[in-house]
Amino acid sequence: MAIANEQLQAHRFLDEMQRDSYFPAHLVQKGQQILIRLCETIEARRPDSLDALYALTHAATDEFNALAGEFEDNDSEIETAARENIGADFRAIAAAYGFQADSEELIATRDW
């Protein structure tokens, strides 16, 4: 399934991380896939409330939690710049689907 939302079709997920050699490209790609799957899930399930959206974003955040260990295994980490880039993409996704979501709540389950 491809992203149907035109705004997000043109969005470059994790763009800042992609341009920084500190972050292994193959792991940035895994992160991009997490965000793409989040978009696809939102489009398939069509959450009708912020709580329903947060359930989906928390699941995606948990995937990033698992990915954090892979970054560490590759002499990298999800640090400040990465957290900001990931958080900005979560906000962009929520806004593109018409939600005025709390930035911190979108990624409330993060441990990075």
N, C-alpha and C positions, 0 to 999 in steps of 0.2 A: 504494500500500500504506500502511496506517495502522499506527501502533505498537500492538501487541497487549498489551504489558506494562502492566497497570493502574496500577502505581506511576508509570510514566513518562508515561502518558496525562495524568495530573494535574500533571505537573511543568512548571513555567514555565521553559523554557530561557532562559538569559542574562537573567534577571529584573533583576538589578542594572544591567546595561548598558542594558536597555530603559527603565529609570526615570531614566537619566542623560542629559540632553540633549547632553552632550559627544559621545556616540556616535550617529552618524546612524542613524535608525530603519530605513532601507532596508538598511543594512549589518548591523545587528543581526539583521534578519530573514534575511539571507543566512546569518549564523552559526547562527541557530536551525535553518535548513534543513539545514545540515551535520550538526548533532547529531541531527536527526530521521532523516536518511538513515543515520547511523551506527547508530541503533537498529534501523531497518528491515533494514540489512545484517546486524547481529548476529542478528536473528530469522530471517532467511532462511538464513544460513550456519551458525548455531549453533556457534560456535567451542568446541572441546572442551579447550582449554588456554589458559593465559595468553599463550603465544607467539602463538597464533592470534588472540586478542583484541587483543594489542598490534599485530599487523599491520593490523588494521582501524582501531584508534585512531590509529595513525601516519598512515594514509592520510587520515583526517579532519583530523588536525593539519596535514598538508601543505595541505589545502584552506584552513585558517585562515591558513597562511603566505602563500598567494596572496591571500587577502582583506586581509591587513595593508596591502598597497600601496593598496588602495581606500580604507581608512581614512585613510591619509596624504594621498591625493588630495583628501579631504574635510575636511582640517584636524583630523583626529583620529588616534588611534593605539591599537594594542592595548598598553596600558600596564599598570601594576601592578594596578589594580582589574579591568580586563578579563581579564588573565591569571588572576587568582584566580577570577573568575566562570566563565571557560571551563574551568579546571582542576577546579573544584568540580562542574561539570556532567559532565565526563568521569568523575569519581569516582562520581557518582550513577548514571550509566549502568552502569558496571562493577558496582557493588554491586547494582543492580536486577536484573541478569542473573546474580547469584550468584558474582561473581568478587571475590576479595580481591586487588586489583591494587595495584601500586606507583604512587603518584600521579605521580611524576616520569616513570616509564617509560611511562605512558599517553600522555603528550604529549612524549616524548623528542625527537621530530624538530622541535619548535617552533623558530622563529627570531625569536620575539617575546618 
